[in-house]
């Protein structure tokens, strides 16, 4: 089965998903391309720094910046398939001989045309920073699927892991679903969850759940590969939607004894 991924170029929180997926399932599927927009898409860099500084604090932001800078430097070096660690998505793809492309808005006509030429059977969105439009969603005959790290239809939108910790959930959900032009909507193909470890930071939980999510997506892809599946319609009456937390919500997060990093 021919698979194309659309995602964002993020060495901190997206790379763990693909590292896990390619290590365990890279030879199970024909991955025609991993297409990555810049991290957080069109979001202003200044706005992003302000938001991350509020969430992680100055020292936490410095740690993230150091990790990111290290990744950019070491990520330029070639590493072999099966290496202990990879630092960038492009470095990982090169090691596994997977076509990789930096893209802009995946809804652009040029990307739509190139995707049609690659003819994937299934399109997979992994934290793509754009809402994919209907024309792109219809390219793959097997459909377009998305992984969201929450029990949809609850916790739609941004920062689902943060919000599940904020509201005292004992576990974080994972939902793999068919995509529609509306954000985080579409019939469910798989729902699972992971327990939140005592004292676990948001940073650690996101990385751990991304790796777990890779196995969930692979399970769905194998089901699709083996024949028709019966997705479950979600009850939108139970839906909730969230954006990036405000400063007061971040302070409340810390007051409750929770850590971002």
C-alpha angles and dihedrals in degrees: 000000000000113000131188122189125206114196143128130275099251120146093187106055109002099047092066090061094053094040089057094042097050094043092054106025108017092112096043095071139035101243104198094186146339106220116196130190118202114282111285091002115233094358112131113256090222092051091047093052091049092050094046092046090054092047101041100025125231095291093044091048089050090053091051091047091051091050091048094048091048090051092052092053101041091036090070090066121087115246126189127248110276095025116161092246142009125202105199137025092242091053091050093048092049091053091053095039092242117151109247129190135181108221139177121221107352089212091066114118091239093057092044090054094047091048090052089053092052089051102207117193091214131020116211124198117204110182091321105183093220131069103243115231127228096258092061093040089059097051097088114063090213091055137244120284133191135198117219121183097226138065098270135244083036118071099020117172132028131000097007093169092054092050095048089053090044092056094047100252113170091214140024120234132228121204125184111192145161110265129240128185088264119083116268094350132125139086116311121246099177137003124190140150144211128213116246109237118233110268093004116157124231089242093056094042093052092052093046094047092049090057091047089048091058089065091048093053091046090052091053093046091053090051090051090046092054096051146286118344131202110231121201121238113233125231104239090192086080094049124128128181131204139186131194109311121258122239091259091052091050090052090050089050089057093042088059089059096256123141129213093198 
